[in-house]
Amino acid sequence: MEEEKQDVMRKIQSKFKTLSKGQKLIAEYILKHYDKAAFMTAAKLGISVGVSESTVVRFADELGFDGYPRLQKALQELIRNKLTTVQRLELSNDFISEKNVLKGVLKGDMENIRSTLEKIDDKTFTDVVNSIFKSKKIYIIGLRSSTALAEFLGFYLNLILDNVKVVEYGISDIFEQMINLSLDDLVIGIGFPRYANRTIKALSFAKSRGAKIVAITDSNLSPLAENADYSLIAQSNMASFVDSLVAPLSVINALIIAVGLREKQKISNTFKNLENIWEEYQVYSSRGKEENT
């Protein structure tokens, strides 16, 4: 698959002279607009170029791909780190209009969860939960749009465990926050396209210290997965200027609940104490409670 990703454009160029007239139209379109073609179905690509869907499928076969989906995936991997926010905005205009934005986004998120359910590995998930309990300290890092996911995971794990630290931008650099990292520790890195370089470097640093690494990311080809001992794969559709974080958040929810189920009594005691504190310091509104009495 890695070879396909690197060679797809070269394959198109080298095969160009031997292609049929219709296939040449497809080749020219992909060479000029591969960022858009990567997210088109065979039918939509055919319409855009002016050829039949079957011609698009034969084109993929001619390049040596086992069907059009493999060609499409190779193009997606090619642009994974190169697609700018402006390009993503242009792509979203092709897929979502103002009239269908609500249903379009909800359907897209449903598809991301469905795809995640098919891809994620149960054993890996269990291994990650076991690693959380075996680790002396747990570091969580997710930057840019993944900051919200990292903070959410850190917030709830901190209620269950006593050894969790969320690494974030602040007065100190992320490496200073991880200075005491050791081989007894666990680092959970969260990142989706476009991947934050600082997160990738943090995981590389963690590997150099011998720590266990968990990546919550969108693909085993992700740069976060390269240094990870365990990868939890969650689909994040990038054909939009807004990152789809629904599926990653669902995986994180499952992770929190799985950890919590092993610490039921501790959680019960923690929340009893918290309820007293919340009530004493009026953390939450009591309006709904008063209306129900």
N, C-alpha and C positions, 0 to 999 in steps of 0.2 A: 504493500500500500504506500509506503514511503517513497518508493521508486516511482510509482504512478504519479504521486503528487509533484515530484520534481520534474518529471519528463512530459507532462501532459501538453504544455505549450510547444515543446520541441517536437513531439509526435505529430501535432497538427501541422506544423511547418514542413516537416520532412515528408509527410504523406500528401501534401497539398496537390501536387501535380497529378497524382494518380486518382484523385477523387472525382466523382461525378459532378455535373454542373450544380445540382441541388446541394450536394455535400460541400462544395466549395463555398457556397453562400453561407452555410452554417459555420464553416471554418473561419471565414472572414469576420463574421459577427462575433464569434467567441474570441478571436485574437484582438478585436477592438473593444469588446464589451464583456470580457470574461467575468467581471464582478457582478454583472446583472444575470448573465447566462447561468451562473452557478446556482441561482435560486429559482430557475424556471423549470417547470415540468417539460417533458419532451413535447407535449402538445403545444404549450405556450411558446416554447422556443421555435417550433415549426411555424406558428402563426406570425411571430415577430420577423422571421426570415422570409416567409412565403413559400414554405415547403410542407409536405405532409409529416405527420408524427412518425410514420414508419421510416421516412427518410432520415429523421433524426436518430432513430434507434439503429438503423444500418450504419450511420456515420460513427456512432460509438463503437459498434462492432468492428468497423474498418480500422479504427485506431488501436484495436486490441483489448478493449474493455469488455468485461463480461456483463453487457447490458448498459443502458443509459444511466441508471442510478450510480454505477461505479464511476462513470465519467463525471457526473454531477458532483459526487463526493470528492473526487480529485481536484476539481475546480474550487470547491469550498475550502479544502485544506490549503490550497495555493494562496488564497486571499485572506485566510483567517487572521493574520496579523497586519494586513495591508489595507483593509477596508476602513476608510475614514468615516467620521460622523456625517460628513456632507454626503458621501456616497451612500451611506445607510439611509439617510433621509430620502434620497432619490429613489432607493429601492422600495422603501415603505410606501411611497406614492404609487408604485406599481401594484402593490398588494392590498393596500387599505385606502379606502376613500372616506370622505367625511360622512357619507350616508351609512356606511357599514362598519364604522370604526369600533363600536362597542362589541358587536358580534364577531368582527374580524379578530380583534385582540383576544377575546375570550376563547374563541375556537383555536387560535394559535397557542395559547397557554395550555389548553386541554391536550393539544397534540404534543406539546413538550412533555407533559406529565406522562402521557401514554408511551411516548418514545423512551422516557427515563425508566418506566416500569419494565420495559423490554430489555434495556441495556444493563441496568444495575445488577450487580452480583451479590446474592444473599450471603455467601460465605465471606466475601470481602467486607461487607457491612458488619457482620458478626466479629470479624477480626479487628475491625476498627474500634468497636465497643470494648472488646477485651483489652486492646492497647491503651485505651483511655484509663481503664482501672489499674493497669500495670505500671503506668508512668508516674514518675516522681513529680513532674510538673508538666502542665499542658499549655503550650503557646498557641494562640489563634491569630492568624494574620490574613486580612483581606482588605485590599486598598481600592481606591476609586469607587466604582459602583458596587463593588463587593464589600465595602466597609459596613453597610447595613446588615449584610448577612453575618459577617464576623462578630459584630456587636450583639446581634440577636442570639447567636450561638453562645457567645461569652456570657451574656446576661443570665441565661437559664442554667448553663453549666456551673456558674458561680453560685447559684442557689442550691445546687446539689453537691458540688465538690468544693474543696478548700485549696485547690492547687492550680487554678486557671488564671491565665493572664492574656488579655487581648493586646496585641502589639499594634500600635497606631501612630499616625503622624502626630507630632507634638513638639515639645521643647527638646526632647532627646531624639536622636536618630534611632531607627528600628534596630540597628545592630547593637546599640548601647542597651536597648531594652532586652536583648537576647544574649547579653555578654556572658551570663552564667549557664548557658545552655550546655547540657551534657548528654552522654549516651543513654542516660536513664530517663530522658525527657521525650515528649511527643510534640511535634509541631503540626498544626492543621492549617494548611494553606488553601485559600479560597480565591479562585480567579476564573474569569470568562473573557472571551474576546471583547475588546482588545486587551490582552493580558498586561497587567501592570508589571513593569520591569523590576520594581522594588520587591514585589512578592516573589518573583522568580529568583532573584538574588538572595532573598532571605531563606528560601528553601535550599539553595545551593550552600549557603553558610551552615544551615542546620545539618546537611549531609556531611559536611567537612568535620562537624563536631560529633558525628556518629549518632545523632538523635533519630528516632523513628519519625517518618513523615507521612502524613495523610494529605492527599490532594482532593479537594472537592472542585471539580472542573467539568468541562463539556466533552472531553475526548481523551483517549489514551495517547493521542498524539500531541496533546497540550504540553507546553513547556513546563507546566507545573507537575505534570505526571512523570516527566523524565527523571526527576529526583525522588519520586514518591515510592514508599514501600507499599502503600495501598492507595488506590484511586477510586473514589466514588463518582461515577459518571452521571451527570444531570444535564439534560438537553436545555440549551439556551439559544433560542432562535435569534439570529443576529440580523435578519432582514428587516430591521427597523432601527431608528435612531435611539430608541430606548431599549436597554437590555431587558430581556425577559428573565426574571429571577424567580418565577413561580415554582418551577420544578426544583431548582436548587434549594429553595426555602422549604419545600416539602420534604426533601431528603434530610435537611437539617432538623426539621421537626421530628422526623422519625428517629434521628440520632439522639436527640434530647430525651424523647420518650423512652427509648431503649435503655439509656443510662439511668433515667429516673426509676424505671421498673425494678432495677437492682438495688435501689436505695429508697424504697418506699417509706420505711419508718423514719429515716432521716429527713426526707422531704416533708412528711407529715408534721414533724416537730418544728422544722424550719418555718413552714407556713403558719403554724399556730402562733409562733413568736412574731412573725411578720404582721399577721392580722392585728395583734395587739399594738404593735408599733404604728401601723397605718391608721388605726383608729385614734390612738393617742395624739398623733401629729397631723391628723386629718389629711392624709395623703390622697385619699379618694373622696369624691363627692358622696354625701350620704342622702342626696335628694331622692334617688330611686328607692332607697331603703325606707325613708320616711313616708313616701307615697304609698308603699305597700303595707304599712302598719295601720 
